[in-house]
Amino acid sequence: MKPIAFLPAIFLLLSACGRLESIPYAPTQTPETWLQIQPYLQFEFASKSMVFVQPSTSVIVYLLGILTISVGLYFLKIREGQLSRRWWGIALLLWGLGALLAGTSYEAFSYAIKCVGREICLWTSWWEILYLIVSVWSIDAIMLAVAHSSAAGKLRKILSIYAVANGVLYFIIVMIGALIPVKSLISFELLLVIAAPSIVVFFVINGWRYYTSKLDLDLVLLATWFWLGVTIAAYFLYLTSGNTALLWAKGLWFSENDILHIGLIIWMLFIGFALAPRLKDFSTSV
């Protein structure tokens, strides 16, 4: 296909990029109020200034991203032909990239991305659109890893087809939501709805395998899914508690995102030290 054939699609994307700006932050935030509702630091560089929003939270999420990418590279380094390790490696590279994208747009440089030069701050950005996509793709890659570590035959094929189809479908949904735009299609809540069935499947497959075969690998994988579930539950419990605003009012920069990110850092350490050395494809683990 000639390169010129791609030009209509490129022009369409470029013309649609500004449509995200039609979604205002709700409740409406101006650049001034944006800095009143959350902690920030301001740095001066020559004649320019930089606003670094939610400093401690940003540092933690960047640490999570770097750690996750490192663990992903470790999986790829020790894969030894194991497809389950390869897919875990890919999954964690995507997860780590998502953490860096999210930390940049939701926290660290949210003011620069969403507010600078505007009367009303934006609700989202293309950084966050990419975060949504790579996050679901990460879960789908884990599904492929589970298909090779914990399934065989028709079940492996079904899980693999589901992972690929889910990734393609979600990409289409998000692009429709971003280009039209439709706020509900590019929300974090929809991401959770899309990802939840996969996490349930992980519990069921490894729970059943451990019940029937008592394999150590399944116990480690069950612990992996259990801690992920605990972390997500802790995030929502803290989110609904109202403690974030109370602590920020006292000058303590700690939020529900810190709960999530610290929990995921512990999760990544467990995956790197406990799961990675034990993980094998199903055909070689029995």
Order of alpha helices (4+ residues) and beta strands (2+ residues): alpha-alpha-beta-beta-alpha-alpha-alpha-alpha-alpha-alpha-alpha-alpha-alpha-alpha
